[in-house]
Amino acid sequence: MRRLHCAAYLLVLSLIATNAAAQRLPQAPKQSPSCPDCEPRPKRFWRASAELFVDWWIPWAVNYYIRDAEFAKVTPKSWWDNITGDWVWDDNNFQTNQFAHPMHGNYYFNSFRSNGYNFWSSSIGAIVGSYGWECCGETHPPAPNDMINTALGGITLGEMFWRLSNLTLDNRARGSERTWREIGGFALSPWNGFNRLLDGRVNDVHDNPPEWRPAWAQASLDVGSRFIGSKGNSFDVLSDPLRDLAVTFRLIYGRPTLDLVGKPFSTFSLTGELGLGTDRQKLNILSARGNLGGKVLHSGEKALHILAARLQYDYYFFPTADTAFNAVVYEYGGQSFTGGINSSFILGSGWRLLTEEYLRGVAIGAVRSDFYEISGEGRNYDFGPGLGAGLQATIGKPGKVLFTGAYGGTWIHTLNGTDYDHYLAQGSLDARWYVSSRFGIGARYDYAYRQSTPSDPAVGPVTSIKVPQARLFISTAIPRWSTID
């Protein structure tokens, strides 16, 4: 149930964030002397450091005073042992390693981001925060998977939540609207809201920084029936599938092509999905990807091509109807970097074509294993880096009709786990028609595939699994559809 609350928190508050921009996009509020949030902001190193310490102290205190956990009984000796000793891959369950750790890394990141530091400096804060916990927050030896997941996942989610928090806020609002905006901004980024309260900015009326409002933003909330194949072939959705209600939130923040050359995460995408079946984990997908930098390759009247690099966080967990923690149809989580060419074409009569071809480097990936002996808190997956590639194309008339096709494949080499390497593939076809600028209907087909290959035939057989999904849904555009500049 707590995982459902976390997922609902993400979807609902992101919905609040994009609604905050509904009547404000596009806009470019002017700079003025009465804009304390404008860049450059004063840097408060000692306050940021104190808040980072609080990020460490709270989980330690819960484990030490409430749970009476042995691993929380740290001493100077345990600190020194961890600093000088060997690192060990941990056995936490999938949700802890691939969701909880990156979410906590987001707080490390925003301890500094909300105290005047830019994206890159705050990223150092996330890395320091992650290492500080690994060495000194518990007696367990430091784990490389925790370090990477917390740091890189924290950077991705941290900058995303920071920008959504600011999108929700409006320094010109008054009364109850101002109160609800401040509450929403605090919920999305607690350190941002806390520091605004400390600085006395929650009631001051003044200009908004231009950075708070992207040139364009569009989200959709899709609700409908989902059919998950369970027989092992691509058309299981037509024969006795698992059925449930799926709620999917998708957001594009910033112009998806042109803003790739802007500051980090001046454009990013977010996908969150809840599967509301009975007795099954609710959070099925959480994926976020933001730009790190870009270079214009060609800019013409009808076409734009940009070479861009991005940072990506992924969490995919498709359970079966079985409530056991290891009853998983498809499971993958990871931190990765992508680089490729993004193009935008104006086709005439309001039609647009967006394409992307990319290569992927996975810093750390977690893949469900058929042969891993379940251990510790419930680990049933392999860890390792990987390489991949993919492409995506969207063609349509914004606000009227959209067609999207995507396919990507990733190879993961196991460093810790079984003697198997894994190939993962994901493809999708999405079609939607908007009856009005606000409401529409759509259909979607998703395909997930995993093949696990042993390092030596004597280890065991090659295994594979196919997970098709089909859905029909009603879609709500947030805000009302507008043209991409």
C-alpha positions in Angstrom: 0.0 0.0 0.0 2.9 2.4 0.7 4.2 1.9 -2.8 0.8 2.8 -4.1 0.9 6.0 -2.1 4.3 6.9 -3.4 3.2 6.3 -7.0 0.0 8.3 -6.5 2.1 11.1 -4.9 4.2 11.2 -8.1 1.3 11.2 -10.5 -1.0 13.6 -8.7 1.6 16.2 -7.8 3.0 16.2 -11.2 -0.5 16.8 -12.4 -0.7 19.7 -10.1 2.6 21.0 -11.5 1.5 20.9 -15.1 -1.9 22.4 -14.2 0.0 25.3 -12.6 1.3 26.1 -16.1 -2.0 25.8 -17.9 -2.7 29.5 -18.1 0.9 30.5 -18.0 2.6 28.8 -21.0 4.3 30.2 -22.8 5.5 33.2 -20.9 8.8 34.9 -20.0 8.4 37.0 -16.9 10.8 39.9 -16.9 13.7 40.1 -14.6 13.4 42.7 -11.8 15.2 43.7 -8.6 12.4 42.1 -6.7 13.1 38.6 -7.9 15.0 36.8 -5.2 14.6 33.5 -7.0 16.3 34.7 -10.2 19.7 33.4 -11.1 22.3 33.7 -9.8 20.9 32.8 -6.4 22.9 33.2 -3.1 24.8 30.1 -2.3 24.3 28.8 1.2 26.9 26.0 1.7 26.5 25.5 5.4 22.7 25.3 5.3 22.9 22.9 2.3 25.4 20.8 4.3 23.2 20.8 7.4 20.2 19.7 5.3 22.3 16.9 3.8 23.1 15.8 7.3 19.4 15.7 8.0 18.9 13.5 4.9 21.3 11.0 6.5 20.0 11.4 10.1 16.3 10.7 9.5 16.6 7.2 8.0 19.3 6.3 10.5 17.2 7.5 13.4 14.2 5.5 12.2 16.3 2.4 11.9 18.1 2.9 15.2 15.3 4.2 17.5 12.1 2.7 16.0 13.2 -0.5 14.2 16.1 -1.3 16.5 18.0 -2.5 13.5 21.4 -4.0 14.0 22.8 -2.4 10.9 22.0 1.1 12.3 24.3 0.6 15.3 27.2 2.4 13.7 30.4 3.4 15.5 33.7 5.1 14.5 35.1 1.6 14.0 32.3 0.6 11.6 32.9 3.9 9.7 36.6 3.2 9.4 36.0 -0.5 8.4 33.6 0.7 5.6 36.0 3.4 4.4 38.9 1.0 4.2 37.2 -2.3 3.5 35.9 -4.0 0.4 32.7 -3.1 -1.3 29.9 -5.7 -1.4 26.9 -6.0 -3.7 23.8 -5.9 -1.5 20.7 -8.2 -1.4 17.9 -5.7 -0.9 14.7 -6.3 -2.9 14.1 -4.7 -6.2 11.8 -1.9 -4.9 14.4 -0.8 -2.3 17.4 -0.7 -4.6 15.7 0.6 -7.8 13.1 3.0 -6.3 13.8 3.9 -2.7 17.5 4.6 -3.1 17.1 6.9 -6.2 14.2 8.7 -4.4 16.4 9.4 -1.4 19.2 10.5 -3.6 16.8 13.2 -4.9 16.8 14.7 -1.4 20.6 14.8 -1.3 20.6 16.6 -4.7 18.0 19.1 -3.6 19.7 20.0 -0.4 22.1 21.9 -2.6 19.9 22.7 -5.5 17.5 24.6 -3.3 20.4 26.5 -1.7 21.6 28.4 -4.8 23.7 25.7 -6.5 23.3 24.8 -10.1 22.7 21.3 -11.6 26.4 20.3 -11.8 27.3 21.4 -8.3 24.1 19.8 -6.8 25.1 16.6 -8.6 28.3 16.5 -6.5 26.0 16.9 -3.5 24.1 13.7 -4.6 27.4 11.8 -5.0 28.7 12.9 -1.6 25.4 12.1 0.0 25.3 8.7 -1.4 28.9 7.9 -0.3 28.3 9.4 3.1 25.5 6.9 3.7 27.3 4.0 2.3 30.3 4.5 4.6 28.7 5.8 7.8 24.9 5.4 7.8 24.9 1.6 8.4 27.3 -1.1 9.4 26.8 -3.0 6.2 29.8 -2.8 3.8 29.2 -0.1 1.1 27.5 -1.4 -2.0 28.5 -0.3 -5.6 24.9 -0.7 -6.8 23.6 1.5 -4.0 26.2 4.2 -4.7 25.3 4.4 -8.4 21.6 4.1 -8.0 21.4 6.7 -5.3 23.7 9.2 -7.0 22.7 8.9 -10.6 19.0 8.2 -9.9 19.0 11.0 -7.3 20.4 13.5 -9.9 17.7 12.5 -12.5 14.8 12.6 -10.1 16.2 15.5 -8.1 16.4 17.9 -11.0 13.0 16.7 -12.3 11.3 17.3 -9.0 13.1 20.7 -8.6 11.8 21.9 -11.9 8.3 20.6 -11.3 8.2 22.2 -7.8 9.1 25.6 -9.4 6.6 25.1 -12.2 3.9 24.7 -9.5 4.9 27.9 -7.6 3.8 31.4 -8.6 5.3 34.3 -6.8 2.5 36.6 -8.1 -0.3 34.5 -6.7 -2.2 35.5 -3.6 -4.7 34.1 -1.1 -5.7 30.4 -1.2 -4.2 29.9 -4.7 -0.8 31.0 -3.3 -1.3 28.6 -0.3 -2.0 25.6 -2.4 0.8 26.3 -4.8 3.3 26.6 -1.9 1.9 23.3 -0.5 2.3 21.6 -3.9 5.8 23.0 -4.4 6.8 21.7 -1.0 5.4 18.2 -1.7 7.3 17.9 -4.9 10.6 19.2 -3.4 10.5 19.4 0.4 13.8 21.2 0.7 12.7 23.8 -1.9 9.6 24.5 0.1 11.4 24.5 3.5 14.0 27.0 2.3 11.4 29.3 0.9 9.8 29.2 4.3 13.1 29.9 6.1 13.8 32.8 3.7 10.3 34.3 4.1 9.5 33.9 0.4 6.2 32.0 0.8 4.1 35.2 1.0 6.2 37.8 -0.8 4.7 38.9 -4.1 7.2 39.5 -6.8 8.3 38.4 -10.3 8.8 34.8 -11.3 12.2 33.8 -12.7 12.2 33.0 -16.4 13.7 29.6 -15.5 10.5 28.6 -13.7 8.4 28.4 -16.9 9.5 26.3 -19.9 8.7 27.5 -23.4 6.3 24.6 -23.8 5.0 21.7 -21.6 2.4 19.1 -22.3 1.1 16.2 -20.2 -1.5 13.5 -20.6 -3.4 11.3 -18.1 -4.6 8.1 -19.7 -7.1 5.8 -17.9 -8.4 2.6 -19.3 -8.4 -1.2 -19.5 -5.1 -3.1 -19.8 -4.6 -6.6 -21.1 -1.3 -8.3 -20.2 -0.4 -11.5 -22.0 0.6 -14.4 -19.9 1.1 -17.3 -22.3 4.6 -16.4 -23.7 3.7 -15.1 -27.2 3.1 -11.7 -28.8 -0.7 -12.2 -29.1 -1.5 -13.3 -25.6 -3.6 -10.2 -25.1 -6.2 -11.9 -27.3 -6.3 -15.1 -25.3 -7.1 -15.2 -21.6 -4.9 -12.2 -20.6 -4.5 -10.7 -17.1 -6.8 -7.7 -17.0 -6.6 -4.6 -14.9 -7.1 -0.8 -14.9 -4.1 1.2 -15.9 -3.5 4.8 -15.1 -0.6 6.4 -17.0 0.8 9.9 -16.6 3.1 11.2 -19.3 4.8 14.6 -19.3 7.1 16.5 -21.8 8.6 19.5 -20.1 10.2 21.9 -22.6 10.3 21.8 -26.3 11.4 18.2 -27.0 13.9 19.1 -29.8 14.9 22.7 -29.6 15.5 22.9 -25.9 18.0 20.0 -26.0 20.7 22.7 -26.4 19.6 24.4 -23.2 20.7 23.9 -19.6 20.5 20.4 -18.1 16.9 19.2 -18.0 15.6 22.3 -19.8 13.6 19.5 -21.5 12.7 16.2 -19.9 10.1 13.4 -20.2 8.4 11.6 -17.4 6.2 8.5 -17.4 4.5 7.0 -14.4 2.1 4.1 -14.5 -0.1 2.4 -11.9 -1.7 -1.0 -12.5 -4.7 -1.2 -10.3 -5.3 -4.9 -10.4 -6.2 -6.8 -7.2 -3.4 -8.1 -5.0 -0.6 -6.8 -7.2 2.1 -4.2 -6.8 0.6 -0.9 -8.0 3.7 1.0 -9.4 4.6 -0.6 -12.7 6.5 2.1 -14.4 8.5 5.1 -13.4 10.8 6.5 -16.1 12.5 10.0 -16.4 14.9 11.3 -18.9 16.4 14.8 -19.2 18.9 16.5 -21.5 22.5 17.1 -20.4 23.6 19.1 -23.4 23.1 19.4 -27.1 24.6 20.8 -30.4 22.6 21.9 -33.4 23.6 20.0 -36.5 21.2 21.6 -38.9 18.5 24.3 -38.5 16.3 25.1 -41.5 12.9 26.3 -42.2 11.3 22.9 -42.2 13.8 20.7 -40.3 15.9 20.8 -37.2 18.6 18.2 -36.2 20.3 18.2 -32.8 22.9 15.9 -31.4 22.1 15.5 -27.7 23.1 13.6 -24.5 20.7 12.6 -21.8 20.6 11.1 -18.4 17.9 8.4 -17.8 16.2 6.6 -14.8 14.1 3.5 -15.4 11.9 1.3 -13.2 9.8 -1.4 -14.8 8.0 -4.0 -12.6 5.1 -6.0 -14.2 3.9 -8.5 -11.6 1.7 -11.5 -12.1 -1.6 -12.0 -10.2 0.5 -13.9 -7.6 1.2 -11.7 -4.6 4.6 -13.3 -3.9 7.4 -10.9 -4.2 9.2 -13.0 -6.8 6.1 -13.5 -9.0 7.3 -11.1 -11.8 6.5 -11.2 -15.5 9.0 -8.5 -16.4 11.4 -6.6 -14.2 14.1 -4.0 -15.1 15.6 -1.0 -13.4 18.6 1.1 -14.2 20.6 4.3 -14.6 21.9 5.1 -18.1 23.2 7.7 -20.4 22.0 8.1 -24.0 23.3 10.1 -26.9 21.9 10.5 -30.4 20.3 12.6 -33.1 16.9 14.2 -32.5 15.0 15.7 -35.4 11.9 17.8 -35.9 10.1 18.2 -39.3 7.3 20.6 -40.2 5.2 18.7 -42.7 2.5 21.3 -43.5 -1.2 21.7 -42.5 -0.2 21.6 -38.8 1.5 18.1 -39.0 4.8 17.5 -37.3 7.3 14.6 -37.2 9.7 14.1 -34.3 12.3 11.4 -34.5 15.2 10.1 -32.3 17.9 7.6 -32.9 20.2 6.9 -29.9 22.9 4.8 -28.3 22.7 3.9 -24.6 25.3 3.2 -22.0 23.9 1.6 -18.8 25.9 2.5 -15.7 24.1 -0.1 -13.6 21.1 -2.2 -14.5 19.0 -4.7 -12.5 17.4 -7.6 -14.4 15.1 -10.3 -13.2 16.9 -13.6 -13.3 15.4 -17.0 -13.7 18.1 -18.8 -11.8 19.2 -16.3 -9.1 18.9 -18.0 -5.6 16.6 -15.6 -3.7 18.6 -14.1 -0.8 18.7 -11.4 1.8 15.7 -9.1 1.8 14.4 -10.7 -1.3 16.8 -10.1 -4.1 16.0 -12.1 -7.2 17.9 -10.3 -10.0 21.3 -9.7 -11.5 23.4 -6.5 -11.5 25.6 -5.2 -14.3 26.4 -2.5 -16.9 25.2 -2.6 -20.5 24.9 -1.2 -24.0 21.9 -0.5 -26.1 20.3 1.4 -29.0 16.9 2.5 -30.0 14.7 4.8 -32.1 11.4 6.6 -31.8 9.1 8.5 -34.1 6.0 10.6 -33.5 3.9 11.9 -36.3 0.7 13.9 -35.9 -1.2 17.1 -35.6 -0.9 18.3 -32.0 -4.3 18.5 -30.3 -5.9 16.3 -33.0 -4.2 13.0 -33.7 -0.9 11.5 -32.7 0.9 8.2 -33.7 4.0 7.1 -31.9 6.2 4.1 -32.5 9.3 3.2 -30.5 11.8 0.3 -30.2 14.9 -0.2 -28.1 17.2 -3.0 -27.2 19.7 -3.3 -24.3 22.3 -5.9 -23.5 23.3 -6.3 -19.8 26.5 -8.0 -18.7 26.1 -9.5 -15.2 28.8 -8.5 -12.8 27.0 -9.8 -9.7 24.4 -12.6 -9.7 24.1 -15.6 -12.0 26.4 -16.6 -14.9 23.9 -15.2 -17.4 23.9 -12.1 -19.5 20.6 -10.5 -20.6 19.1 -8.9 -23.7 16.1 -6.7 -23.1 13.9 -5.3 -25.8 10.9 -3.0 -25.6 8.6 -1.8 -28.3 5.4 0.2 -28.5 2.7 1.5 -30.8 0.5 4.3 -29.6 -2.4 6.0 -31.4 -4.6 8.7 -30.0 -7.3 11.0 -31.3 -8.4 14.1 -29.4 -12.1 15.0 -29.7 -11.3 18.4 -28.3 -8.2 20.2 -27.1 -8.7 18.6 -23.7 -10.1 15.1 -24.1 -9.4 12.2 -26.4 -9.4 8.4 -26.8 -6.6 6.0 -27.7 -5.1 2.5 -28.1 -1.6 1.3 -27.3 0.3 -1.9 -27.7 3.5 -2.6 -25.7 5.9 -5.5 -26.1 8.7 -6.4 -23.6 11.1 -9.2 -24.2 14.0 -10.7 -22.2 16.5 -13.4 -23.3 19.0 -14.7 -20.8 22.1 -16.4 -22.1 24.6 -18.4 -20.0 28.3 -17.7 -20.2 28.8 -21.4 -20.7 26.3 -24.0 -22.1 27.1 -26.2 -19.1 25.7 -23.5 -16.7 22.1 -23.9 -17.9 19.6 -23.3 -20.8 18.9 -20.1 -22.7 15.6 -18.7 -21.4 13.3 -16.0 -22.7 10.1 -14.3 -21.8 7.7 -12.2 -23.8 5.2 -9.8 -22.2 2.7 -8.1 -24.6 0.3 -5.5 -23.3 -2.7 -3.9 -25.0 -4.9 -1.1 -23.8 -7.8 1.1 -24.6 -8.0 4.4 -22.8 -9.5 7.8 -22.3 -6.9 10.6 -22.4 -6.9 14.0 -20.8 -4.5 16.7 -22.1 -3.0 18.9 -19.4 -3.0 21.8 -20.2 -5.2 22.0 -23.3 -3.2 21.1 -26.4 -1.0 23.9 -27.8 1.4 24.0 -30.7 5.1 23.4 -30.2 7.1 26.4 -31.2 
